[in-house]
Amino acid sequence: MITDHGLFQAPDGLVRCAWCAAAPEYVQYHDQEWGFPVREDRRLFEKLSLEGFQSGLSWLTILRKREAFRKAFANFDPAKVARFTPKKVEQLLQNAEIIRHEGKIQATINNARRVADLLDEFGSLADYVWRFEPAPASRPKRMTHAVLRTLGQSDESRALSKDLKQRGWSFVGPTTVYAFMQAMGMVNDHLDGCDVRARVEKVRVSGER
């Protein structure tokens, strides 16, 4: 049952953000991944790459193809993806299990090569991206369905997007970057009343994950 507040009460009795009611695959993603802080470089590169592939598509499409993407892109190890050749690009364009968009494929390879520059300067991709974490005071006091619908991007996502582009990254517009920030836990956009929101906040405070 979906409530007027953008929440979904599942058969297991838990209250979740309503968007995860759209498909069973969303429930596990919502409960175990979305919004939980990520500080491991490979996972960060994967999330940012897949958000780029998602542009213009539904996230469910990407989620259902994620294992195929991992296999095709060397588990999103930036060092390995950076070595992809034109022949490898042709193979990817023939792979019906992923999104066969040449621009997005080339962008992923290009971005993998740009990761090395960030490692030289900041030590890790995590140390670089987490510099753009919003100050708590800048976040909405209450995360309601109406508020969430207005958050397609933010000052921080625009700043990160601009900086990445200046560093030569592709398919990292401010909307894509904000979705990345939601997915990797730089912001907690689970709605007030969602049973997972408090779990995410506890992890954010403890730094366990």
N, C-alpha and C positions, 0 to 999 in steps of 0.2 A: 504494500500500500504506500503510495506517494502522498506526502502531506503537503499542505499549502506553503510550508516553509522550505520546500526543496529537499526534504529528507525522505528516506525510503526505509520502511520497516520490513525487514526480510522475514521469511518463515522461521529463521532461527531466533527471532526476537530482537536482533541487534538493529540499531538505527544507523543508517549510513547516508552519505550524500546521494541524492536521487539519481545522478548520472550513472551510477554503477548498477542501477536496476535494468539497464538496457540490454545487458548480455551477461551470462554466467562468468565469462572471462574477466569481466570488469571487477567482479567482487573480490577475487583474490588479489588482483592488482591494487585495488583501492585499500584493502585491509593490510597488505604486507609491503607495498612499495611506495605508492603515491604519497608524497609529502614527507617520507622518512629521510633524514639527512644522509647524503652519500658523500664520502670523502676519498673514494678510491678512484684513481685516474681512469682505469679502463672502463669502469661503470659510468663515469661521468662522460667519457667520450662516446660511449654507446648511447646514452640518453640524449645527448645533444645531436648526435647523428640521426637517430631515429625521429627526433622531433623535426629535423629538417626534411626527412622523407615523408613525414606526416603532412607537411604543408599542402593544403588543398584536399586532403583526404580525411577520413575518420580515424581516430586513434585505434579503434577496434580493428581496422584493416591492418595496421602496423603490429598490433599486439598478436594477432593471429599468425603473422608472418615472422615474428621476432626470432624464433629458433632458426628459421631459414636465413634470416639476415646474419645471425651470429655465425652460422656455418660459412656463408658467402664472404663475410668480411673478417675472417680470422679472429672471431670472437671479439672484434673491435679493439684489438691490440694496436694502438696507434703506430708503433714502430713497424709492425708487419704491414698494415694497410698503407703506410707511407711508401712501401716498396712495390706496390701494385703497378703493373706495366700496362701499356695500351692493349696487349693481348688479353690481360686479365679483365680489363674493362669490357672488351668484346664478349668474353665469357659471361660476365655479369649481365650484359644486355640480352643474353640468350636465356637467362635463368628466370623461368616463369614463376618461381616460388617467392621472388622478391619484387619490389617496385622497380620496373625497368625504365627508369627515367635517367637519361644520360647526364643531365645537368646535376642531379642530386648525387649520382654515383661519383662523378668527377669532383664534386664539392667535398664529399666524404674523404676522398683520397687527398685532395688539396689540404683539407683541414688537419688530417693526420700528419701531414708534413709540417704544418704550422705548430703542432704541439711541441715539437723539438725546441722551437724558439722560446716557448713559454717555460719549458723545463730549464733551459739555460738561465732565464731571467728570474724565475720565481721558485724553482725547485720542483714544482709539481703543478699539474693542471688544477688540482684541488685548491692549492694556495692561491692560485690566480683567480679562479671564479668566485671563491668565497669572500674575496675582497669587496664584492658587490652586494653582499647581504644587506638588506634594508635595516635601518635602525628600527627597533621595536616601536618607538613612538610614531613612526611614519605609517605603520600598518593600521588597518581599520580596527576600531575597538571591538566590534562584533562582526563576525564573518557570516553574513546572511546570504540567502539566495540572491537577493537583489544586488547586494554589494559584489558578490562573485561575478555576476553577469557584466559588471562594469570593468573587470580587471583583465582585459585582454593584453595589457602591457602596463609597465610602470616606469617611473623615472630610472630605477635601477636596471630594468631590462633594456631600456633605451640606451643607457650608458654602457652596459656590457656589450650590447649589439654594436654600438658605434666603435668601441675599442677593438672588438674582434675584427670588424671589417677593416679598420685601419691596419690591423696586423695581417691582413690578407685572407681572412676566413670568408667562406661563402655559405649561403642559405642560413644565415643567422640574423634574420630580421628581429625587431623587438617583440613581436608576437610569438615567434618561435622560441626566442630566448625566455620569455616569461613562462611559456609552457614548460620549458626545461627547468626553470627555477621552481615551479610547482612540483614537477616530477621528482627532482633530486633534493627537495626539502629545504631549499633556501628560504622558502615561505611555506607557511602552513595554511593552506586554503581549504582544508576540511571545514565544513560548516559548523557553527555552534549548534550543539545538539547531536552531532554525529559522534557515535561511540568511539571512532578511531581518532578523533581530533585530540583528545586528552593523551592517548598513547603516543601520538606523534610529538606532542609538546613535551612529554616526559623525556623522550629520547633526545629531543633538541636541547633540553636543559642539561641532561646528564652527559651528553656527548658520547654515548655508548656505541653509536652506530657509525 
